[in-house]
Amino acid sequence: MTKHEYFFRVTEVTEATNALKMLVRFLSEKEPDSYNLKWALLTTHNALQAFMVLVLRGSSNLDIIEFKKEYAGANAQEICFDPNPKMLSFDDLFHKCKETKHMLGNPFIDKSGTITANIRNLNCARTNFVHYLPKAWSIGIEGLLLVIKDALKVIEFLIDHQRITVYYCSDEQKVDLKKLVTTANELIETY
């Protein structure tokens, strides 16, 4: 940052991209302390949520905001211009990513249910970290890395979604994002 920079800009695209970059950074810094895996998990959650929002959002926020009672009878414009919208929960966003009608006919499919279970584990662990109550908590590194790997599978799927190209990223940018996912997976293998 130079002396004359007073702000940094955050957009839905920079949030997703920078979360992936930070994931790679935290996975790279495994020595001397595995505590960086906490931050890797948090950035994985952030990246996954950001990519879910990108794909579900499309050209408006209608598919990513929680429906309020006050919206009954309102038109789409009135809902979109609500000064205090609330985004859907992480679980609700993921659920929508698995529904054909919200994903332009290309939903995320988890035939075994394993990835879905690990995405729930990711969200639960994130909640426990962010809203930490004093307790002794031992976290298995292998399981944590598996959760991150499964989240990366969903992220990679979302990067390939047509809405990402139409609204947010060029093909070159998508290649760069996929390289970050590949790097993160390679770093996980070194643990």
C-alpha positions as a printed NumPy array, in Angstrom:
array([[  0.   ,   0.   ,   0.   ],
       [  1.375,   3.379,  -0.933],
       [  1.158,   6.437,   1.233],
       [ -1.746,   7.782,  -0.85 ],
       [ -4.027,   4.734,  -0.648],
       [ -6.76 ,   5.272,   1.893],
       [ -9.221,   2.579,   0.849],
       [ -9.295,  -0.907,  -0.536],
       [-12.142,  -2.098,  -2.722],
       [-14.138,  -5.253,  -2.114],
       [-16.492,  -6.693,  -4.713],
       [-18.185, -10.031,  -5.004],
       [-15.423, -11.103,  -7.419],
       [-12.477,  -9.847,  -5.359],
       [-13.945, -11.487,  -2.262],
       [-14.067, -14.894,  -3.952],
       [-10.662, -14.527,  -5.594],
       [ -8.843, -13.17 ,  -2.557],
       [-10.305, -15.843,  -0.288],
       [ -8.834, -18.501,  -2.6  ],
       [ -5.478, -16.7  ,  -2.582],
       [ -5.509, -16.578,   1.216],
       [ -6.378, -20.267,   1.37 ],
       [ -3.258, -21.056,  -0.658],
       [ -1.236, -18.775,   1.598],
       [ -2.419, -20.432,   4.818],
       [ -1.902, -23.92 ,   3.409],
       [  1.625, -22.883,   2.395],
       [  2.468, -21.743,   5.922],
       [  2.14 , -25.069,   7.694],
       [  5.475, -24.809,   9.503],
       [  6.009, -24.556,  12.404],
       [  2.371, -24.51 ,  13.465],
       [ -0.625, -26.4  ,  12.101],
       [ -2.84 , -23.68 ,  13.61 ],
       [ -2.843, -22.068,  10.155],
       [ -5.367, -24.765,   9.236],
       [ -7.929, -22.81 ,  11.25 ],
       [ -7.403, -19.865,   8.929],
       [ -7.378, -22.194,   5.91 ],
       [-10.773, -23.5  ,   6.97 ],
       [-12.159, -19.989,   7.493],
       [-10.928, -18.794,   4.097],
       [-12.291, -21.953,   2.452],
       [-15.703, -21.17 ,   3.919],
       [-15.387, -17.556,   2.769],
       [-14.372, -18.604,  -0.749],
       [-17.151, -21.172,  -1.061],
       [-19.786, -18.731,   0.147],
       [-18.484, -16.042,  -2.212],
       [-18.595, -18.381,  -5.228],
       [-22.071, -19.617,  -4.295],
       [-23.217, -15.993,  -4.171],
       [-21.629, -15.255,  -7.561],
       [-23.357, -18.152,  -9.258],
       [-26.733, -17.742,  -7.573],
       [-26.769, -13.973,  -7.867],
       [-26.625, -13.765, -11.613],
       [-27.845, -10.296, -12.533],
       [-29.765,  -9.54 ,  -9.318],
       [-29.755, -10.331,  -5.619],
       [-33.173, -12.012,  -5.598],
       [-31.817, -15.562,  -5.325],
       [-29.409, -14.773,  -2.504],
       [-31.494, -12.734,  -0.096],
       [-33.711, -14.101,   2.61 ],
       [-37.38 , -13.549,   1.96 ],
       [-38.969, -11.323,   4.606],
       [-42.658, -11.111,   5.507],
       [-42.569,  -7.486,   4.333],
       [-41.787,  -8.698,   0.809],
       [-45.215, -10.31 ,   0.441],
       [-46.846,  -8.632,  -2.545],
       [-43.69 ,  -6.659,  -3.428],
       [-42.239,  -6.76 ,  -6.903],
       [-38.648,  -7.745,  -7.684],
       [-37.465,  -4.141,  -7.865],
       [-38.884,  -3.318,  -4.44 ],
       [-37.216,  -6.391,  -2.953],
       [-33.86 ,  -5.623,  -4.599],
       [-33.903,  -2.055,  -3.279],
       [-34.599,  -3.033,   0.323],
       [-32.074,  -0.945,   2.319],
       [-31.635,  -3.772,   4.855],
       [-31.619,  -7.077,   3.014],
       [-30.338, -10.195,   4.719],
       [-28.366, -12.749,   2.763],
       [-29.443, -16.364,   2.863],
       [-27.571, -18.592,   5.259],
       [-24.589, -20.582,   4.055],
       [-26.656, -23.784,   4.232],
       [-29.476, -22.24 ,   2.212],
       [-27.054, -20.99 ,  -0.438],
       [-25.536, -24.463,  -0.755],
       [-28.989, -26.029,  -0.934],
       [-29.893, -23.708,  -3.819],
       [-26.656, -24.651,  -5.619],
       [-27.979, -28.214,  -5.677],
       [-31.334, -27.206,  -7.218],
       [-31.821, -27.214, -10.976],
       [-34.134, -24.183, -11.002],
       [-31.551, -21.934,  -9.313],
       [-28.567, -23.191, -11.298],
       [-29.847, -22.755, -14.862],
       [-30.243, -26.508, -15.261],
       [-26.707, -27.258, -14.027],
       [-26.901, -27.967, -10.275],
       [-24.112, -29.337,  -8.124],
       [-24.766, -33.066,  -7.713],
       [-23.435, -35.06 ,  -4.783],
       [-24.549, -38.636,  -5.396],
       [-22.869, -40.099,  -2.313],
       [-23.815, -37.291,   0.08 ],
       [-20.239, -37.192,   1.39 ],
       [-19.457, -33.748,   0.016],
       [-22.73 , -32.372,   1.383],
       [-21.879, -33.775,   4.822],
       [-18.418, -32.198,   4.658],
       [-19.864, -28.849,   3.595],
       [-22.088, -29.028,   6.691],
       [-18.962, -29.861,   8.733],
       [-17.161, -26.889,   7.179],
       [-19.973, -24.549,   8.159],
       [-20.205, -26.013,  11.657],
       [-16.445, -25.736,  12.235],
       [-16.451, -22.186,  10.894],
       [-19.273, -21.251,  13.244],
       [-17.418, -22.804,  16.176],
       [-14.256, -20.866,  15.298],
       [-15.959, -17.533,  14.713],
       [-18.287, -17.803,  17.71 ],
       [-15.794, -19.622,  19.892],
       [-16.946, -20.537,  23.376],
       [-14.222, -21.421,  25.867],
       [-13.635, -25.161,  25.612],
       [-10.96 , -27.715,  24.915],
       [-11.3  , -28.74 ,  21.299],
       [ -9.053, -31.147,  19.417],
       [ -9.503, -31.164,  15.671],
       [ -8.242, -33.992,  13.487],
       [ -6.015, -32.577,  10.759],
       [ -6.85 , -35.34 ,   8.281],
       [-10.59 , -34.751,   8.648],
       [-10.158, -30.995,   8.411],
       [ -8.16 , -31.348,   5.197],
       [-10.836, -33.653,   3.77 ],
       [-13.478, -31.018,   4.485],
       [-11.374, -28.389,   2.691],
       [-10.793, -30.724,  -0.284],
       [-14.516, -31.368,  -0.672],
       [-15.242, -27.641,  -0.486],
       [-12.649, -27.118,  -3.229],
       [-14.558, -29.605,  -5.412],
       [-17.671, -27.465,  -5.071],
       [-15.688, -24.264,  -5.699],
       [-14.179, -25.745,  -8.854],
       [-17.657, -26.735, -10.051],
       [-18.925, -23.206,  -9.385],
       [-15.97 , -21.613, -11.208],
       [-17.051, -23.54 , -14.311],
       [-20.67 , -22.414, -14.071],
       [-21.892, -20.342, -17.023],
       [-22.992, -17.434, -14.803],
       [-19.395, -16.896, -13.683],
       [-18.33 , -16.349, -17.305],
       [-21.382, -14.331, -18.323],
       [-21.353, -11.913, -15.396],
       [-17.982, -11.943, -13.676],
       [-14.88 , -13.621, -15.095],
       [-13.179, -14.012, -18.417],
       [-11.914, -17.427, -19.462],
       [ -8.397, -16.32 , -18.494],
       [ -9.551, -15.337, -15.019],
       [-11.283, -18.689, -14.646],
       [ -8.028, -20.432, -15.563],
       [ -6.255, -18.439, -12.832],
       [ -8.939, -19.373, -10.294],
       [ -8.651, -23.045, -11.221],
       [ -4.876, -22.825, -10.777],
       [ -5.452, -21.581,  -7.235],
       [ -7.744, -24.554,  -6.567],
       [ -5.125, -26.926,  -8.001],
       [ -2.391, -25.341,  -5.883],
       [ -4.535, -25.616,  -2.753],
       [ -5.174, -29.31 ,  -3.47 ],
       [ -1.464, -29.937,  -4.062],
       [ -0.597, -28.238,  -0.762],
       [ -3.156, -30.369,   1.07 ],
       [ -1.373, -33.452,  -0.237],
       [  1.843, -32.314,   1.479],
       [  0.329, -32.588,   4.969]])
